[in-house]
């Protein structure tokens, strides 16, 4: 079976890893990929890539996307910045010290989301089974799509990657395997512009030397717990049986043992409705003033209400999120509300949850999430037609229209208003 060149998209001899037509070394072994249909497609340094696409002056510069406050962290950075040691989630102060010449930009999530939707639309042209993990990555199940796409899964994905790069202007890396766990691992092997395949036959041997931190759902704390139990690499898990895994690791032991064997039967699930819509802020300095926290709460209620309107949804519940300086998380919820997408009604439900917290307690983060989401068609219905509810909806619609036209600061509510300096 021939190889496929990912640059000129021509088939080439299986005797060479280079394309005879264009000389590119970026070829795919179609025989190794034959029969594999589960893919993970991940954009490369997505936020930074969009910024470089839209500003040619940034093309050859180290770019970091993230916040600007004393507690800001790196959201993402380009591959040039990574050569200086900059990494996602790194404190911005550390990133600036490592790469003082970097261009630091605030994130533009609305723009990134638009580009993400363009890429998602191209995925959906290939298969209805697209499961997004975030705005810049998704699983695809291409089982049975060979006929409709006119090519194998590997060739179809190579075409997708090429189209995204040429027509949208960002690059992606592709992982192809027989299950989600291995497809996601594969997509990270050859970044950027990568295409990696992990077959069923090689999976167990490939996994054996990998750190247990690469198992799905195992973070830093989980990895340290596994290492204390004597499991440093996945091969350590492979050497015991499933019953020993449960005995030594508890309820999660069987899941981890199965992943270590290369077994993952989770299906690719098509995109579902969001379970919540949220907004939150991590403060530059801890805040204990209840009046200031209340003001910030109203700002988040406004943002969540705007997102509910945009998505055509309403909320029948909400959750208040508070994080203490020691990173302890407190959540307080309200359920069973009348469906709403109005900021004042969200605030009316959320404020008592905040007021019930002890005075003078300092917090590093505050946010709210609209939950129990429903369609907006029956939101904010009142018993009396033409009553206060209709006037409230008209007022909120007018505020939303002004903000859409003139910006978020065009209309400020009393609690959130902060006057500027006086002019003579």
C-alpha positions in Angstrom: 0.0 0.0 0.0 1.5 3.4 -0.9 2.3 6.3 1.4 0.5 9.7 1.3 2.3 13.0 1.1 0.7 15.5 3.5 2.1 18.5 1.6 1.1 17.8 -2.0 -1.5 15.1 -1.2 -0.1 12.7 -3.7 0.4 9.0 -3.2 4.1 7.9 -3.2 6.0 4.7 -3.0 6.0 2.7 0.2 9.8 2.1 -0.3 10.6 5.7 0.8 9.5 8.0 3.6 9.9 11.0 1.2 7.5 12.1 -1.5 9.0 11.6 -5.0 7.0 14.5 -6.3 7.8 17.3 -3.9 10.5 15.8 -1.7 8.6 16.3 1.5 9.3 13.9 4.4 5.8 14.4 5.8 4.3 11.2 4.6 1.8 8.8 6.1 2.1 5.0 6.1 -1.4 4.2 4.8 -1.0 0.5 5.5 -0.3 1.1 9.2 -3.3 3.4 9.4 -5.6 1.0 7.6 -8.7 0.2 9.7 -8.2 2.9 12.3 -11.0 5.4 12.6 -10.9 7.3 15.9 -9.0 10.6 15.6 -8.1 13.5 17.9 -7.5 16.8 16.0 -5.8 19.5 18.1 -4.9 23.0 16.9 -1.3 24.0 17.4 -0.8 26.9 19.9 -4.2 28.0 18.8 -4.7 31.4 20.4 -1.1 32.5 19.3 -1.7 31.0 15.9 -4.8 33.1 15.3 -2.9 36.2 16.5 -0.1 35.5 14.0 -2.5 34.8 11.2 -4.2 38.2 11.7 -1.1 40.3 12.2 1.8 39.5 9.8 4.2 41.6 11.9 4.0 38.9 14.6 4.9 36.0 12.3 8.6 35.7 13.4 8.2 37.0 17.0 7.6 35.1 20.2 4.0 35.6 21.1 2.4 34.9 24.5 -1.4 35.1 25.1 -2.5 35.7 28.6 -3.5 38.1 31.3 -1.7 41.2 32.6 -2.3 41.3 36.3 0.1 40.1 39.1 -1.6 36.7 39.2 -1.9 36.4 35.4 -0.9 33.1 33.7 0.0 32.1 30.2 -3.0 30.9 28.3 -0.9 29.7 25.4 2.3 30.7 23.6 3.7 30.2 20.1 6.5 27.6 19.4 9.1 30.4 19.2 8.3 31.4 22.8 8.4 27.7 23.9 12.1 27.6 22.8 12.7 30.0 25.7 11.0 27.7 28.2 7.6 29.4 28.2 4.7 27.1 28.8 0.9 27.3 29.2 -0.3 27.9 32.7 3.0 29.4 33.7 2.9 32.6 35.8 3.2 35.6 33.4 5.9 37.1 35.4 8.0 34.0 35.0 7.2 33.9 31.2 8.3 37.5 30.8 11.6 36.8 32.6 12.3 33.8 30.4 11.4 35.7 27.2 11.7 39.4 27.7 11.3 40.2 24.0 7.9 38.4 23.7 4.8 40.1 22.5 2.2 39.6 25.2 -1.4 39.9 24.0 -4.7 39.7 25.9 -6.9 36.8 24.8 -9.7 37.6 22.4 -12.0 34.7 23.1 -14.8 35.8 20.7 -12.4 35.8 17.8 -10.8 32.4 18.7 -14.3 30.9 19.1 -15.2 32.1 15.6 -12.1 30.4 14.1 -12.9 27.3 16.2 -16.4 27.1 14.7 -14.9 27.3 11.2 -12.7 24.3 11.9 -15.6 22.5 13.6 -17.8 23.0 10.5 -15.1 21.3 8.3 -15.0 18.4 10.7 -18.8 18.0 10.5 -18.5 17.8 6.7 -16.6 14.5 7.2 -18.6 12.9 9.9 -21.5 13.7 12.3 -19.6 12.1 15.1 -17.5 15.1 16.3 -17.0 15.5 20.1 -15.5 18.8 21.0 -13.2 19.0 24.0 -12.6 22.7 23.7 -12.8 25.4 21.0 -9.5 24.1 19.5 -9.7 20.3 19.8 -12.1 17.5 19.1 -12.5 13.7 18.7 -13.8 12.4 15.4 -15.2 8.9 14.6 -14.8 8.2 10.9 -16.0 4.6 11.1 -17.9 3.8 7.9 -17.2 7.1 6.3 -14.7 5.8 3.7 -17.3 5.7 0.9 -18.9 9.1 1.5 -15.5 10.8 1.8 -13.9 8.8 -1.1 -10.8 8.0 0.9 -9.6 6.2 4.0 -9.8 7.8 7.5 -6.1 8.7 7.3 -6.3 10.3 3.9 -9.5 12.2 4.9 -7.8 13.6 8.0 -4.7 14.6 6.1 -6.9 16.5 3.6 -8.7 18.2 6.6 -5.4 19.3 8.1 -4.2 20.7 4.8 -7.5 22.6 4.2 -7.5 24.1 7.7 -3.9 25.3 7.1 -4.5 26.7 3.6 -8.0 28.1 3.9 -8.3 29.1 7.6 -4.7 29.9 8.3 -3.9 27.9 11.4 -2.3 24.4 11.7 -3.5 21.3 13.5 -2.0 18.0 14.6 -3.8 14.7 14.2 -3.7 11.5 16.2 -5.2 8.4 14.7 -5.9 5.1 16.6 -8.6 2.7 17.5 -9.7 4.4 20.7 -10.0 7.9 22.2 -7.3 7.6 24.8 -4.6 6.6 22.3 -5.8 9.0 19.6 -5.3 11.9 22.0 -1.9 10.7 23.0 -0.9 10.3 19.3 -1.9 13.9 18.5 0.7 15.2 20.9 3.6 13.1 19.5 4.6 15.2 16.4 3.5 18.8 17.1 3.3 21.1 15.3 1.6 20.1 12.0 1.9 16.5 13.2 0.2 13.3 12.1 0.8 10.2 14.3 -0.7 6.7 14.3 -0.8 4.2 17.1 -2.0 0.8 16.0 -3.7 -1.9 18.1 -0.7 -4.2 17.7 1.8 -1.7 19.0 -0.3 0.0 21.7 0.7 -2.0 24.7 4.4 -2.0 24.0 4.3 1.8 23.2 2.5 2.5 26.4 4.8 0.5 28.7 7.6 3.1 29.1 5.3 6.1 29.3 4.8 7.9 32.6 1.6 7.1 34.5 0.9 10.8 34.3 -0.1 10.2 30.6 -3.1 8.1 31.7 -6.4 9.8 30.9 -7.6 11.8 34.0 -4.4 11.5 35.9 -3.1 14.9 36.9 -0.1 15.9 39.1 -1.7 14.8 42.4 -2.9 11.5 40.8 0.5 10.8 39.3 2.2 11.4 42.7 -0.3 9.0 44.3 0.4 6.3 41.7 4.2 6.8 42.1 3.9 6.4 45.9 2.1 3.1 45.3 4.9 1.9 43.1 3.6 2.7 39.7 6.0 5.1 37.8 5.4 4.0 34.3 2.4 2.4 32.6 4.3 -0.9 32.3 4.2 -1.2 36.1 0.4 -1.3 35.8 0.6 -3.8 32.9 2.5 -6.3 35.1 -0.3 -6.8 37.6 -3.8 -8.2 37.0 -7.0 -6.2 37.2 -7.9 -7.5 40.6 -4.6 -6.4 42.1 -5.1 -3.0 40.5 -8.5 -2.6 42.3 -7.0 -3.8 45.5 -4.1 -1.4 45.5 -5.7 1.6 43.8 -9.3 1.5 44.9 -12.3 2.3 42.7 -10.3 3.9 39.9 -7.8 1.0 39.7 -9.8 -1.0 37.1 -10.1 2.1 34.8 -6.4 2.9 35.0 -5.5 -0.8 34.5 -7.6 -1.0 31.4 -6.1 2.2 29.9 -2.7 0.7 30.6 -3.6 -2.3 28.5 -4.7 0.1 25.7 -8.4 -0.6 26.4 -10.8 2.4 26.1 -14.4 1.7 24.9 -15.7 5.2 25.3 -17.6 6.2 22.2 -17.2 9.5 20.4 -20.3 11.4 21.4 -21.6 14.2 19.1 -21.8 17.7 20.5 -24.4 18.2 23.2 -26.1 21.2 24.7 -23.9 22.9 27.3 -24.7 21.9 30.9 -23.9 25.4 32.2 -22.9 28.9 31.1 -20.5 30.7 33.5 -18.4 33.7 34.1 -15.7 34.3 36.7 -12.8 36.5 37.7 -9.5 35.7 39.5 -8.6 39.0 41.4 -5.2 40.6 41.2 -5.5 41.0 45.0 -7.7 39.1 47.4 -11.0 40.9 48.1 -12.9 40.8 51.4 -15.2 43.8 51.0 -18.7 42.5 50.6 -19.9 45.6 48.7 -17.1 45.2 46.1 -17.8 41.4 45.8 -21.5 42.2 45.3 -20.6 44.7 42.5 -18.5 42.0 40.8 -21.3 39.5 41.2 -23.6 41.8 39.2 -21.1 42.2 36.5 -20.9 38.4 36.1 -24.7 38.1 36.1 -24.8 40.6 33.2 -22.2 38.5 31.3 -24.0 35.2 31.9 -27.3 36.8 30.8 -25.7 38.0 27.6 -24.4 34.5 26.9 -27.7 32.9 27.6 -29.4 35.3 25.1 -26.7 34.5 22.5 -27.2 30.8 22.9 -31.0 31.0 23.0 -31.1 29.4 26.5 -32.5 30.2 29.9 -31.5 29.2 33.4 -33.6 27.4 36.0 -30.7 27.2 38.5 -27.4 28.9 39.3 -24.2 28.2 41.2 -22.0 30.8 43.1 -18.3 29.9 43.0 -15.8 31.4 45.5 -12.2 30.5 45.9 -10.3 31.3 49.1 -6.6 32.5 49.2 -5.5 28.9 50.0 -7.3 27.7 46.8 -10.1 26.0 48.8 -13.3 26.2 46.6 -16.7 27.0 48.0 -19.8 26.6 45.8 -23.4 27.5 46.7 -26.3 26.6 44.5 -29.9 27.6 43.9 -32.2 25.2 42.0 -35.8 25.2 40.8 -36.0 28.8 39.7 -38.4 30.1 37.1 -36.6 30.0 33.7 -34.8 33.3 33.1 -32.2 34.9 31.0 -32.4 38.4 32.7 -29.4 39.7 34.6 -31.5 41.2 37.5 -33.2 37.9 38.1 -30.0 36.0 38.1 -28.6 38.6 40.5 -31.7 38.4 42.7 -31.1 34.7 43.1 -27.3 34.9 43.5 -27.0 37.8 45.9 -28.4 35.9 49.0 -25.9 33.1 48.4 -23.1 35.7 48.6 -24.7 37.6 51.5 -24.8 34.3 53.5 -21.0 34.0 53.5 -19.1 35.3 56.5 -18.2 38.9 56.5 -14.6 40.0 56.0 -13.7 36.7 54.3 -11.2 37.3 51.6 -11.5 35.6 48.2 -9.2 35.3 45.2 -11.9 34.3 42.7 -15.7 34.8 42.3 -17.9 33.6 39.6 -21.4 32.3 38.8 -22.7 29.6 36.5 -26.2 29.3 35.0 -27.4 25.7 35.4 -30.5 23.6 34.6 -30.5 25.2 31.1 -33.6 25.2 29.0 -34.7 26.8 25.8 -35.4 30.5 26.0 -38.9 30.4 24.5 -40.6 30.2 27.9 -38.2 32.3 29.9 -39.3 35.1 32.1 -43.0 34.5 31.7 -45.2 36.4 34.1 -48.7 35.6 35.4 -50.1 39.0 34.3 -49.6 39.9 30.7 -48.2 43.5 30.4 -47.1 43.5 34.1 -43.7 44.4 35.6 -42.1 41.4 33.8 -42.8 42.8 30.4 -41.3 46.2 31.4 -38.3 44.4 32.8 -37.7 42.4 29.6 -38.1 45.5 27.5 -35.6 47.4 29.6 -33.1 44.5 29.5 -33.5 44.2 25.7 -32.8 47.9 25.4 -29.7 47.7 27.5 -28.5 44.7 25.5 -29.0 46.5 22.2 -27.1 49.6 23.4 -24.2 47.4 24.6 -24.1 45.4 21.3 -23.9 48.7 19.4 -21.6 50.8 21.6 -19.7 48.3 23.7 -20.2 46.7 27.2 -19.5 50.0 29.0 -22.3 51.9 27.2 -24.7 51.1 30.0 -23.7 50.5 33.6 -26.0 49.5 36.4 -26.0 51.5 39.6 -24.0 49.0 41.6 -21.4 48.5 39.0 -21.0 52.2 38.0 -17.6 53.7 38.7 -17.3 57.4 37.7 -14.2 58.6 35.9 -12.1 61.6 37.0 -13.8 64.9 37.1 -13.0 67.4 34.4 -13.0 71.1 34.9 
